[in-house]
Each structure stands twice: as C-alpha cells, then as structure tokens.
C-alpha cells in the first residue's frame, strides 16, 4: 500500500516521463526523413515545423507526377516557397472559383496575410482597398483558364493597406465582401513588401506553444498576432547561426563559410576572390611542378655521377692491374693546373694535352686532358695507363 505522502511526487514524476515521451515521439514523427519531397536533385526539403507526415506540426502533402517531378502542396494548392515567416502558394486565375474553395488555406497554424491583394468577381457592393486598372487585369490574366475579356473586366481588388502587413486575414472577412468568386491574388513579398507575385497568395504560419518550449538555444522567438487576442510564435536563429531554431527540429548551429575550394571557383565568394584564387592556384601549381622537376634533375644528375665514378674506378683498377687508384675531382685537377694554364703545358701527347700540376699535398704530377670523349679515345687512354702501370720507375 502506497502512503499518501508519496502520491504527489509519484504523480509529478509520471507526468514528467509522459511529457518527455510525447516530446520524443513528436520529434521522431517529424524527423528529417519525412521532411523531403521527391528524389535526387529535384527533391524539395522543408524545415521544421513543416513536414510530409501527420506527426509534423504543419503537415504538407507531396504530389508525385513523375519520378523526377514532384510538388509540395497544401490541400489542392501548390506551395511555391517556404520561408522562416511565411508560405507562398500558387493561386492561378479561375473565373468560377467560389470564395469558400480556399477554406483549406485558413488552418490552425497558417492563414493569408493582409498584404495580399485579392481579386474578386461578381461583388454586390464596391470594395475599399487596392485599386487595379482594368487594362492591367486584361493584359496579365486575359485568356487564362477560359476567362473571357468580359469576365476579366468585372474584377475588384480587395486589401487593407492601412493594416499591418503581417496581420492575418480572417475567412469571415471574405464573406462580408459580398463577392461570389475569387479570381486570383497578388502577393506582396520581399523584406519590405516591395515585390509583387501575381497569381500567388502569401500565408503567415505559427505554432501555439510557448517560446521556452519551442525555441532552441541561440534562437529568438517572434510573436504572431492572431484573432481574438490569441498569440502564435515563430523561432528564428540569431545572427551568425543557421537552422530552423526549434528544439524539436534542427535547432541552431554556427554558420559555416560557403567559401570552400569548390565555392571559390563557382564564384560564390566574389569575383575578385575567384580570380585571385585562380591565379594563386596556377602560381602554386607551377612552383610545385618546377620544384619537383628540379629535385628530379638533381637526383638524376647525382645518380649519373655515381655511376660515372664507379665506371671510371672500375676501368682504372682494371688498367692498373687491380691496384688501388686514387680519384680526384675535376675541380681539384683544374685547381692543380691553374685552370689548364698554357704556362703549365708540358706538351701534346697522344689523344690529348699534358699539363704539369701540383696537388693539395704539394706533389707535382703530369695531367693529360683527353681531346675527345669518345669510346675510341677512352680505350686508347686506358691502354696507355696499362703500359705506364707496367713500367717500374720512381717518378711514375
């Protein structure tokens, strides 16, 4: 039997577990795998709280026409764009569209904004709002969807310019206009509502939960004024962060630079940067190739020099009867003869000129510089070395 003093703590603990389980279930139901419509490059991904399952706070539908062609929709209306504060839906011209046919655009979490200019037909009274010339309507919409020129003349524009553009349009307001059909719409979009989208309707969206349970760290909460004094909320990441801003979504993370290697050459980091990086890349590549070529040349030269020395030592050892023969560098020989000076020339022998030279140990020697470095000359010199090596004389 449980004591009464444990009833309240156990109830609170159970409630905490239930709420946490519901939050986790909601997050799982609207995870990234159900927020993508289509396949491959043509796929469209929407951010939380939007998604393509009933578990997402604002469910959308994904319409597949072909495997490579899909569209996002709210009811029967195609979604053109989803932003951090609004949705833009397509509202094509229709001369016989009842006003009630757009009732699906007045949902629990979204509704048309007052910034839209609604084009209405067969109105029983004049409307105060936006003014639109008949010639403009005929030029933009005439001949579309079986609309005759007579039908396009009977169009009235309805809007409330004095209201805040972010305020919402109630469905009951449309019924008070006394109009029978909704011809189309003109949406004012952009940061300052200075751009017009024809045959489009802008919707504002919101969630009803309090900010502290909606928005993640590094995100700010925006209020959306609803009818009847109610308030909705939107979450947006602060400057320097990116993401959807919701706890149950992707949250907010620090922005990463788009200026990676591929972005430099695609021009997303600016034209000057692109040219500078291109030139720098070419210079670095050329320098690298030159450095590799120089290293290869030095290695090859050193290898050839070693091979030449081994070959010369082997030939000399053979010519001298396998005796140890000292080897001197060309610089040492050149220094010993003062650069093969004429003053130290002793005479001309077979296949070359003989010079007197003094080595670094002050020992005088005779040095023959062969005339032609060909196979015959080298063979003759080797024969001469063999002959000299076979003679026993203190000066040889």
Secondary structure as UniProt FT lines:
FT   HELIX           4..6
FT   HELIX           7..29
FT   HELIX           32..34
FT   STRAND          36..37
FT   HELIX           40..42
FT   STRAND          44..45
FT   TURN            48..49
FT   STRAND          50..51
FT   TURN            54..55
FT   STRAND          58..59
FT   STRAND          61..66
FT   TURN            67..68
FT   STRAND          69..74
FT   TURN            75..76
FT   STRAND          77..82
FT   STRAND          86..90
FT   TURN            95..96
FT   HELIX           99..105
FT   STRAND          110..113
FT   TURN            114..115
FT   STRAND          117..123
FT   HELIX           134..141
FT   TURN            142..143
FT   TURN            145..146
FT   HELIX           149..153
FT   STRAND          155..158
FT   TURN            161..162
FT   TURN            165..166
FT   HELIX           171..175
FT   TURN            176..178
FT   STRAND          179..189
FT   TURN            191..192
FT   STRAND          195..198
FT   STRAND          200..205
FT   HELIX           211..214
FT   TURN            217..218
FT   STRAND          219..225
FT   HELIX           227..229
FT   STRAND          231..237
FT   TURN            239..240
FT   STRAND          241..242
FT   TURN            247..250
FT   STRAND          253..254
FT   HELIX           261..266
FT   TURN            267..269
FT   HELIX           271..319
FT   TURN            320..321
FT   HELIX           330..336
FT   TURN            337..340
FT   HELIX           342..344
FT   STRAND          345..349
FT   TURN            350..351
FT   STRAND          352..358
FT   TURN            360..361
FT   STRAND          364..370
FT   HELIX           375..389
FT   TURN            394..395
//
